[in-house]
Amino acid sequence: MMKNVLANLLVLIFVGISTVSQAFQLTVDTIAELPKEINTLSDLLPITNQKDKFFAVSDSGEIYVVDLKQRNDAPLVKVFDINYLVPDAILTAMTIHPNFAIRDQDGYRKVYIAYVTKQPSQKRLLPPKSNGSDYPNTAVISEWLLDEQFIVQPNSQRVVMNIGLPNDVEGVTLLSFNPYSRVWNDDFGQLFFTLSASKNAEFAKEHPLYSGAVLRIEPSTFGLKNYTVPNDNPFVADLAIPSELWAYGLGELTGLFWLPGIKDTLIVDHTIDNSHQIDEVKEGTKNKEAIVRSQTINSLAGVHHMLRYTGNQHTYLRNKLVFADKDDSGWSIYQLSDLNDEPSLVWSFQQNEPIKLFTDHDNEVLIYQPSNGHVQRLMKVMLAGEAQASSPSAIGQSSRWWQYMLVVVAIILLALLCAIVARRYYVKKHSAKHFIAKKYVKAEFDAANQVIGFYKARQEEPESTLRYHELSSLAIYINGAQVGVVDVNASFSNDAEDKLREAFAKERTKKLSDDSWRTVSLTFVDKHSEQTELFCYFRKGSNRMTRFNYDKAQEFVVDCCWDSAAIIAPETLEKRSSVKKEEQHRSIKKFVQPPKQALETQVTVQTSASKTRTRNTVDVEGASKSTGSADSMKRDTEVVFALNQLVEMRKEGFLSEEEFEQAKAKLLKGLQ
């Protein structure tokens, strides 16, 4: 309740501040200068989860990793060179898989590169029937795998698709994935790409593939197929049109933009019939007459580097199209709010040198100037205390004083709100349930597939896997203290199993308070020193939060040790005892507990583990009345047996030293 009240007050205060003054001005800040080795830049792609690192794609077909925070004289890392890997090829487009940074997922460290070779392909997939003389060139879409330093592995190329090209078709000009699609969506991972249009209007009309087309495929392999066609592609049922097509008849395409939550519509930046247009295109569009909405751009330069702004700094530009264009005063940045509106000026450079627009990891606007290699960021500078141009009058001293007071109050309320939220977050984060919910609690050794699967709570499919040949060592921990290890230098054995069970038995004798924890965990280490932690037993006070009880966790750990030893060091692994250890453990416990047929002596023992009483009595009086050597021998045997039981109970921790001495004294007193 208190948190909601504070939040509402903050909203009101910020609204008040915004009404007092909302003036700001734009500026550009130079954040980097690209090295001279990179000639004209054709694309700048943010590397997922690598802040300030980008793939810089040059017009000459080379790809570099650049860090905009480093000095421009830092060593430059070249990760790809089309002229070296594919001689006589021309790189035309590149994109990154949405799962690029997610380990163990399809798409990890994968990029897609399109290039054109000046020779017909022997394995052409599109068009299905063609004459080599009509299509002397080939557009190739290929998948490449990068290593941990983001360098392309030379032999990792997998050709996804070959497309025959007439001489007047440039090839694949754009590769892109829907940025709004998530892993749980049906269209996640579908690759969109554009094919340039033929200059021959009659040929383009007869061949939809070469009329300026948008295509959509699933780039992953399926059996012997290098790619598949989504079932909902609009031309799947039309045998006269390649089923890969999503829309065609669009002329020269230079940009594709998605709308949030809308799958069947794209905003396209293209030139058709010598007119540069920004159009809203529906799935299945066949020509310009089917375009839903259109905006014609009158350009002096004829080149637009357009993007859809989704950053947070410039709220007035959010979800709007931003592009660079040249007017009479030079190059400028414009924004287009709606296809029914005219473009409006955002920033003017007043220079004739061209510029290109890209986005960073936060989707903020980056400006690249090919003439000097400068990379700049479009910034917003607030002008506190000044009125906007549309304000009817200037803001006086009184208004500025109230503004400052509102800011102070807002800071105080914000601090209180943050303190409340931080406390709740801290309590939740440090709770046992929150802790164990993030951990693996189950593992399965899949001998058929040679992998170990790791599961979190309530998971039916493994979230992570580790291949047998990657397993390097296994460490066993009880309450964070290592009690065993399995590796090439210390394989598992029957003696090691006995010591491990002793460690479990010793921990069992300790009493848990309400705030104390008891944990049993395993740490699997692979050959790259990456660790996977598994909690097979977790208990806080009287609450157990894993499915295994202590005994089952013990047996699970022992089995994991044997299985891991068989994987890591099979040549030094000794044969496991044929007697099951759990049965041995039960027999020891049964032997330690005094049987009912034991001596009838008045000895009362209270154990610290169970706090239950077990009576073993020896009818000393009856024994003293017995006569003959047979009775005497029986009496001696029973006493020795009772003493042995007391010794075993002390070793197992069921008797303290004081309790042991008292019980022994009573036995010896009974002999007198």
C-alpha positions in Angstrom: 0.0 0.0 0.0 2.8 2.4 1.0 4.7 1.6 -2.2 1.6 2.4 -4.4 1.1 5.8 -2.6 4.8 6.8 -3.1 4.7 5.7 -6.8 1.6 7.8 -7.4 3.2 10.9 -5.7 6.2 10.5 -7.9 4.1 10.4 -11.0 2.3 13.6 -10.0 5.6 15.4 -9.2 7.2 14.4 -12.5 4.1 15.6 -14.3 4.4 18.9 -12.4 8.1 19.2 -13.3 7.4 18.5 -17.0 4.7 21.2 -17.0 7.1 23.8 -15.6 9.8 23.1 -18.1 10.3 20.6 -20.9 12.8 22.4 -23.0 15.8 20.5 -24.5 18.1 20.6 -27.4 19.8 18.0 -29.6 23.4 17.6 -30.2 25.8 14.9 -31.6 28.7 13.5 -29.6 31.6 11.8 -31.3 32.2 8.6 -29.4 34.7 6.8 -31.7 36.8 7.0 -34.8 37.0 3.8 -36.8 40.5 2.6 -37.8 41.7 3.5 -41.3 41.9 -0.2 -42.2 38.1 -0.2 -42.4 37.2 1.4 -45.7 33.6 2.6 -46.4 31.3 0.9 -43.8 28.3 -0.9 -45.2 26.9 -2.1 -41.8 27.5 -1.9 -38.1 25.8 -4.7 -36.1 25.8 -4.7 -32.3 27.2 -8.0 -30.9 24.6 -9.4 -28.5 25.5 -9.1 -24.8 28.8 -7.4 -25.7 28.4 -3.8 -24.7 30.0 -1.3 -27.1 31.3 -4.2 -29.4 30.1 -4.3 -33.0 30.6 -6.2 -36.2 31.9 -3.7 -38.7 31.1 -4.8 -42.3 33.1 -3.1 -45.0 32.2 -2.6 -48.6 35.2 -4.7 -49.6 33.8 -7.8 -47.9 35.8 -7.8 -44.6 34.2 -8.0 -41.2 35.9 -6.6 -38.1 35.1 -6.6 -34.3 35.3 -3.0 -33.1 35.0 -1.7 -29.6 33.8 1.9 -29.6 35.2 2.4 -26.1 38.8 1.6 -27.2 41.3 4.0 -28.7 41.4 4.0 -32.5 45.0 2.8 -32.4 44.0 -0.4 -30.6 44.7 -3.7 -32.5 42.0 -4.4 -35.0 40.5 -7.9 -35.1 39.4 -9.2 -38.5 36.9 -12.0 -38.1 35.9 -12.6 -41.7 37.3 -11.9 -45.2 35.0 -13.0 -48.1 37.9 -12.7 -50.6 40.0 -15.2 -48.6 37.3 -17.7 -47.7 35.3 -17.5 -50.9 37.5 -16.2 -53.8 35.9 -13.9 -56.4 32.8 -13.4 -54.2 31.1 -10.2 -53.3 29.6 -9.8 -49.8 26.1 -8.3 -49.9 24.5 -8.7 -46.5 25.0 -10.1 -43.0 22.8 -10.7 -39.8 23.1 -12.3 -36.4 21.0 -15.2 -35.2 18.6 -14.2 -32.3 20.2 -17.0 -30.1 23.7 -15.8 -30.8 24.6 -15.3 -27.1 22.6 -18.2 -25.6 24.8 -21.3 -25.0 23.4 -24.7 -25.8 20.7 -23.3 -28.1 20.4 -23.6 -31.8 21.9 -20.4 -33.2 24.7 -20.0 -30.6 27.6 -18.1 -32.2 26.0 -18.3 -35.6 25.8 -15.5 -38.3 24.3 -15.5 -41.7 26.2 -14.0 -44.7 24.9 -13.4 -48.2 27.3 -13.1 -51.1 27.4 -13.4 -54.9 29.7 -15.6 -57.0 30.4 -15.0 -60.6 29.6 -18.5 -61.6 26.5 -20.7 -61.9 25.9 -23.1 -59.0 25.9 -26.8 -59.4 23.4 -27.1 -56.5 21.0 -24.3 -57.3 17.8 -24.4 -55.3 16.0 -21.3 -56.8 14.6 -21.2 -59.4 14.0 -25.0 -59.5 14.3 -25.2 -63.3 16.7 -22.9 -65.0 19.2 -22.6 -67.8 22.8 -21.9 -66.8 23.2 -19.3 -69.5 20.2 -17.3 -68.2 21.6 -17.3 -64.7 25.4 -17.0 -64.9 25.8 -15.8 -61.3 24.7 -17.3 -58.0 23.5 -15.6 -54.8 24.5 -17.7 -51.7 23.1 -17.5 -48.2 25.4 -19.3 -45.9 25.6 -20.0 -42.2 29.0 -19.5 -40.4 30.1 -20.5 -36.9 32.2 -18.1 -34.7 34.5 -19.1 -31.9 34.6 -17.4 -28.5 36.7 -14.5 -29.8 34.0 -14.0 -32.5 36.3 -15.1 -35.3 34.7 -17.1 -38.1 35.8 -20.7 -38.2 37.0 -21.2 -41.8 35.5 -24.7 -42.3 32.2 -23.9 -40.6 30.3 -22.7 -43.7 27.0 -24.3 -44.3 25.2 -23.2 -47.5 21.6 -22.6 -46.7 20.4 -21.6 -50.2 21.7 -20.9 -53.7 19.8 -18.6 -56.1 20.5 -18.3 -59.8 21.0 -14.6 -60.9 20.7 -12.9 -64.2 23.4 -10.4 -65.0 21.3 -7.4 -64.0 20.3 -8.7 -60.5 22.6 -7.7 -57.7 21.6 -10.5 -55.3 20.5 -10.6 -51.7 20.5 -7.1 -50.3 19.1 -7.6 -46.8 19.1 -10.4 -44.2 17.0 -10.0 -41.0 15.1 -11.7 -38.2 12.0 -10.3 -36.6 13.3 -8.4 -33.6 9.9 -8.6 -31.8 9.6 -12.4 -32.1 10.4 -14.4 -28.9 11.5 -17.9 -28.5 8.0 -19.1 -27.5 6.5 -17.6 -30.7 5.9 -19.9 -33.7 7.8 -17.5 -36.1 10.9 -17.3 -33.9 14.1 -17.9 -35.9 12.5 -17.4 -39.3 14.9 -15.6 -41.7 13.6 -12.8 -43.9 15.7 -11.6 -46.9 15.3 -9.5 -50.0 16.3 -10.1 -53.6 17.0 -7.1 -55.8 14.9 -6.5 -58.9 15.9 -7.1 -62.5 16.3 -4.0 -64.7 14.3 -5.7 -67.4 10.7 -4.9 -66.6 9.3 -7.7 -68.8 11.6 -10.3 -67.3 10.7 -9.2 -63.8 7.0 -9.4 -64.6 7.3 -12.9 -65.8 9.6 -14.0 -63.0 8.3 -12.9 -59.5 11.5 -13.9 -57.9 13.4 -11.1 -59.7 10.7 -8.4 -59.3 11.9 -7.1 -56.0 10.9 -9.9 -53.5 10.8 -10.5 -49.8 11.4 -14.2 -48.9 11.0 -16.1 -45.7 12.5 -19.4 -44.7 13.5 -21.5 -41.6 17.3 -21.6 -42.0 17.9 -24.6 -39.7 18.5 -28.0 -41.3 15.7 -30.6 -41.3 16.9 -34.0 -42.3 18.7 -33.7 -45.6 17.2 -30.2 -46.3 19.4 -27.2 -45.7 16.3 -25.1 -44.9 12.5 -25.4 -44.8 9.6 -23.2 -45.9 7.1 -22.1 -43.2 3.7 -23.7 -43.7 2.0 -20.3 -43.5 4.0 -18.7 -46.4 1.4 -17.1 -48.7 2.4 -18.8 -51.9 2.9 -22.3 -50.7 -0.1 -23.6 -52.6 0.8 -21.8 -55.9 3.1 -24.1 -57.9 3.9 -21.3 -60.4 5.6 -19.1 -57.7 8.5 -20.2 -55.4 7.0 -21.1 -52.0 9.8 -19.1 -50.3 8.3 -15.8 -51.4 6.5 -13.6 -48.8 5.8 -10.7 -51.2 7.0 -9.6 -54.6 6.8 -6.8 -57.2 8.4 -4.3 -54.8 11.3 -3.0 -57.0 14.6 -2.2 -55.3 14.3 -2.9 -51.6 16.7 -1.1 -49.1 14.9 -1.6 -45.8 12.5 -3.8 -43.8 10.9 -2.8 -40.6 8.5 -4.7 -38.3 5.5 -3.5 -36.4 5.2 -4.7 -32.7 2.7 -7.6 -32.4 1.9 -7.6 -36.1 3.2 -10.6 -38.1 1.6 -10.1 -41.5 2.7 -6.6 -42.2 6.1 -4.9 -42.9 7.2 -1.4 -43.6 9.5 -1.4 -46.6 11.9 1.2 -47.9 12.2 0.8 -51.6 12.4 2.4 -55.0 9.7 1.5 -57.5 9.1 3.1 -60.9 11.8 5.6 -60.1 10.0 6.8 -57.0 11.4 6.4 -53.6 8.7 5.2 -51.2 8.0 4.1 -47.7 5.2 1.6 -47.9 3.1 -0.6 -45.6 3.1 -4.0 -47.3 0.9 -7.0 -46.4 1.9 -10.6 -46.6 1.1 -12.0 -50.1 1.5 -8.6 -51.9 2.2 -9.2 -55.6 2.6 -5.6 -57.0 2.5 -2.0 -56.1 -1.3 -1.8 -56.5 -1.7 -4.1 -53.4 0.3 -1.7 -51.1 -1.8 -0.6 -48.2 -0.3 2.8 -47.4 2.4 4.7 -49.0 4.6 7.8 -48.5 6.7 9.2 -51.4 10.1 10.8 -50.4 11.5 13.4 -52.7 15.2 13.1 -52.3 18.2 14.9 -53.8 20.6 12.1 -52.8 18.5 9.1 -53.8 20.0 7.1 -50.9 18.4 6.7 -47.6 19.8 4.8 -44.6 16.6 4.3 -42.6 16.0 2.7 -39.2 13.1 2.3 -36.8 13.9 4.0 -33.5 13.1 1.9 -30.4 15.4 3.6 -27.9 14.5 5.4 -24.7 16.4 8.6 -24.8 14.4 10.4 -27.5 10.8 9.5 -26.5 9.3 11.8 -29.2 11.0 9.5 -31.8 10.1 6.2 -30.3 8.6 3.7 -32.9 9.1 6.3 -35.7 11.1 5.9 -38.8 14.4 7.9 -38.8 16.4 8.4 -42.0 19.2 10.5 -43.5 18.6 12.6 -46.6 20.2 15.5 -48.4 18.5 18.8 -49.1 19.8 22.2 -50.3 21.7 22.9 -47.1 23.4 19.4 -47.0 22.7 16.2 -45.1 20.2 16.0 -42.4 18.3 13.5 -40.2 14.5 13.3 -40.6 11.7 11.5 -38.8 8.5 10.1 -40.2 5.7 9.7 -37.6 3.1 8.2 -39.9 2.9 7.2 -43.5 0.2 9.8 -43.9 2.4 12.6 -42.6 5.3 14.5 -44.2 8.8 13.9 -42.9 10.0 16.5 -40.3 13.6 17.6 -39.6 15.4 16.2 -36.5 19.0 17.4 -37.0 20.8 19.2 -39.8 24.6 18.7 -40.4 24.8 21.4 -43.0 27.5 19.5 -44.8 27.7 17.8 -48.2 29.6 14.7 -47.0 27.2 11.7 -46.7 26.2 10.1 -43.5 24.8 6.7 -42.5 22.6 5.7 -39.6 22.9 2.7 -37.4 21.8 1.7 -33.8 23.7 0.6 -30.7 22.9 -2.0 -28.1 20.3 0.3 -26.6 18.7 1.0 -29.9 20.0 4.6 -29.8 20.9 6.4 -33.0 24.5 6.2 -34.2 25.8 8.4 -37.1 28.7 7.3 -39.2 30.6 9.7 -41.4 32.6 7.8 -44.1 34.8 10.9 -44.9 36.6 10.8 -41.5 35.5 7.5 -39.9 33.8 9.3 -37.0 31.0 7.5 -35.2 28.6 9.9 -33.4 25.6 9.4 -31.1 22.5 11.6 -31.3 22.2 13.1 -27.8 19.5 15.1 -26.0 20.5 17.9 -23.6 17.9 19.2 -21.2 17.6 22.9 -20.7 16.2 23.3 -17.2 14.4 26.5 -16.5 13.8 27.5 -20.1 10.5 27.4 -21.8 9.8 25.7 -25.1 9.4 27.9 -28.2 5.7 27.2 -28.1 5.3 28.4 -24.5 3.4 31.7 -24.2 5.8 33.3 -21.8 9.2 32.8 -20.2 9.5 31.0 -17.0 10.3 33.3 -14.1 12.3 32.9 -10.9 9.3 31.6 -9.0 8.7 28.8 -11.4 12.3 27.8 -11.3 12.2 27.8 -7.4 9.1 25.5 -7.5 10.8 23.3 -10.0 13.8 22.8 -7.7 11.6 22.1 -4.7 9.7 19.5 -6.7 12.9 17.9 -7.7 14.1 17.7 -4.1 10.8 16.2 -2.9 10.9 13.7 -5.8 14.4 12.6 -4.9 13.4 12.0 -1.3 10.3 10.0 -2.3 12.2 8.1 -4.8 14.8 7.2 -2.2 12.1 5.9 0.1 10.5 3.9 -2.7 13.8 2.4 -3.6 14.5 1.5 0.0 11.2 -0.3 0.2 11.6 -2.1 -3.0 15.3 -3.0 -2.2 14.3 -4.4 1.2 11.6 -6.6 -0.4 13.9 -7.7 -3.1 16.7 -8.5 -0.6 14.4 -10.6 1.6 13.1 -12.4 -1.5 16.5 -12.9 -3.0 18.0 -14.3 0.1 15.1 -16.7 0.8 15.8 -20.4 0.6 13.0 -20.9 -2.0 14.4 -18.2 -4.2 17.9 -19.6 -4.0 16.9 -23.2 -4.8 14.6 -22.1 -7.7 17.6 -20.9 -9.6 19.6 -24.1 -9.1 19.7 -27.5 -10.8 18.1 -30.2 -8.6 18.1 -33.2 -10.9 20.5 -34.9 -13.3 20.2 -37.8 -15.6 22.9 -39.8 -17.3 21.7 -40.6 -20.8 24.0 -43.4 -22.0 22.2 -43.7 -25.4 23.0 -40.1 -26.3 26.1 -39.8 -24.2 25.0 -36.7 -22.4 24.2 -35.6 -18.8 20.9 -33.6 -18.6 20.4 -31.0 -15.8 17.0 -30.0 -14.6 15.6 -27.3 -12.4 12.5 -27.8 -10.3 9.4 -28.9 -12.1 11.2 -29.2 -15.4 10.4 -32.2 -17.7 13.1 -31.4 -20.3 16.7 -30.7 -19.4 17.6 -27.0 -19.4 21.3 -27.7 -19.9 23.4 -30.7 -21.1 26.9 -31.8 -20.8 28.4 -34.4 -23.2 30.2 -37.4 -21.7 33.5 -36.6 -23.4 33.5 -33.1 -22.0 33.2 -34.1 -18.4 36.5 -33.5 -16.6 35.8 -33.9 -12.8 33.1 -34.2 -10.2 33.3 -32.7 -6.7 31.0 -33.6 -3.8 30.1 -31.0 -1.1 28.2 -31.3 2.1 27.3 -27.9 3.5 29.8 -26.3 1.2 32.7 -28.4 2.4 34.3 -30.8 -0.2 34.1 -34.4 1.0 35.1 -36.1 -2.3 36.3 -35.7 -5.8 36.3 -37.8 -9.0 38.8 -37.0 -11.7 41.6 -38.7 -13.7 43.9 -38.5 -10.7 41.4 -39.7 -8.1 39.0 -42.2 -9.6 36.2 -43.6 -7.4 36.5 -46.9 -5.5 34.8 -49.0 -2.8 37.0 -47.4 -0.2 36.1 -44.0 -1.4 32.4 -44.9 -1.2 32.9 -46.0 2.4 34.5 -42.7 3.3 31.8 -40.8 1.5 29.1 -42.7 3.5 31.0 -41.9 6.7 30.8 -38.2 5.9 27.0 -38.5 5.3 26.6 -40.4 8.6 28.6 -37.8 10.5 26.5 -35.0 9.1 23.3 -36.8 10.0 24.1 -36.7 13.8 24.1 -32.9 13.8 21.0 -31.2 14.9 19.6 -28.4 12.7 18.2 -25.2 14.1 15.4 -23.2 12.4 18.0 -20.9 10.7 20.6 -23.5 9.8 20.9 -25.2 6.4 22.0 -28.7 5.3 23.0 -29.1 1.7 24.4 -31.8 -0.5 25.6 -30.6 -3.9 27.7 -31.8 -6.8 29.8 -29.7 -9.1 30.4 -31.0 -12.6 33.4 -29.4 -14.3 34.0 -29.7 -18.1 37.2 -29.6 -20.0 36.8 -25.8 -20.5 36.7 -25.3 -16.7 33.0 -24.3 -16.8 31.1 -25.5 -13.8 27.6 -26.9 -13.4 26.3 -27.0 -9.8 23.6 -29.5 -8.8 21.8 -29.5 -5.4 20.4 -33.0 -4.8 19.5 -32.2 -1.1 18.6 -28.8 0.4 17.0 -28.3 3.8 16.6 -25.2 6.0 15.5 -26.1 9.5 12.6 -28.5 9.3 11.8 -27.6 5.7 13.2 -29.8 2.9 13.0 -28.1 -0.5 14.3 -30.9 -2.8 12.5 -34.1 -3.7 15.2 -36.3 -2.4 15.3 -37.0 1.3 18.7 -37.4 3.0 19.0 -41.2 2.4 18.0 -41.0 -1.3 20.3 -38.0 -1.8 23.2 -40.1 -0.4 22.5 -43.0 -2.8 22.1 -40.6 -5.7 25.5 -39.0 -5.0 27.2 -42.4 -4.7 25.7 -43.5 -8.0 26.7 -40.3 -9.7 30.3 -40.8 -8.5 30.4 -44.3 -10.0 28.9 -43.2 -13.2 31.2 -40.2 -13.5 34.3 -42.3 -12.7 33.3 -44.7 -15.5 33.2 -41.7 -17.9 36.3 -39.8 -16.7 38.8 -42.6 -15.9 37.3 -46.0 -17.0 40.8 -47.6 -17.2 41.5 -47.1 -13.5 38.0 -47.8 -12.1 37.8 -50.8 -9.9 34.8 -53.1 -9.8 32.0 -52.0 -7.6 31.2 -54.3 -4.7 28.3 -56.6 -5.6 26.6 -56.0 -2.3 24.5 -52.9 -2.4 25.7 -50.2 -0.1 22.3 -49.2 1.0 21.7 -52.8 2.2 25.0 -52.7 4.1 24.1 -49.4 5.7 20.7 -50.9 6.8 22.4 -54.0 8.2 24.9 -51.8 10.2 22.1 -49.8 11.7 20.2 -52.9 12.5 23.2 -54.4 14.2 23.8 -51.2 16.2 20.2 -51.1 17.5 19.9 -53.5 20.5 17.6 -56.5 19.6 14.7 -57.4 21.7 16.2 -60.8 22.4 19.2 -59.2 23.9 20.1 -59.5 27.5 17.4 -58.6 30.0 19.4 -56.1 32.0 18.2 -52.9 33.6 20.2 -50.6 31.2 18.4 -47.6 29.8 20.1 -45.8 26.9 18.9 -42.5 25.4 20.5 -41.6 22.0 21.2 -38.0 21.0 19.9 -38.6 17.4 16.4 -40.2 18.0 15.9 -39.3 21.7 14.2 -42.6 22.1 14.9 -45.1 24.8 16.0 -48.7 24.1 16.1 -51.1 27.0 18.4 -54.0 27.1 18.1 -56.0 30.3 20.0 -58.9 31.6 18.4 -61.0 34.2 21.5 -61.0 36.3 19.6 -62.4 39.2 18.4 -65.4 37.1 21.8 -65.9 35.8 23.3 -66.0 39.3 20.9 -68.6 40.3 21.8 -70.8 37.3 24.3 -73.6 37.9 26.5 -75.5 35.7 29.1 -74.7 33.1 26.6 -74.2 30.3 24.7 -71.4 32.2 28.0 -69.7 33.0 29.1 -69.7 29.4 25.8 -68.3 28.2 26.0 -65.5 30.7 29.5 -64.5 29.6 28.5 -64.5 26.0 25.5 -62.3 26.6 27.5 -59.8 28.5 30.2 -59.6 25.9 27.5 -59.1 23.2 25.9 -56.3 25.2 29.3 -54.5 25.6 30.0 -54.8 21.9 26.6 -53.2 21.2 27.4 -50.3 23.5 30.8 -49.7 21.7 29.1 -49.7 18.3 26.5 -47.3 19.5 29.1 -44.9 20.8 31.0 -45.1 17.4 27.9 -44.3 15.5 27.2 -41.2 17.7 24.0 -42.6 19.3 25.7 -42.5 22.7 27.7 -39.7 24.3 30.8 -40.6 26.2 29.0 -40.0 29.5 26.0 -42.2 28.5 28.4 -44.9 27.4 30.3 -45.0 30.8 27.0 -45.1 32.7 25.7 -48.0 30.7 28.9 -49.9 31.0 29.0 -49.4 34.7 25.5 -50.8 35.1 26.5 -53.9 33.1 29.6 -54.5 35.1 27.7 -53.9 38.3 25.3 -56.6 37.3 28.1 -59.2 37.1 29.1 -58.7 40.8 
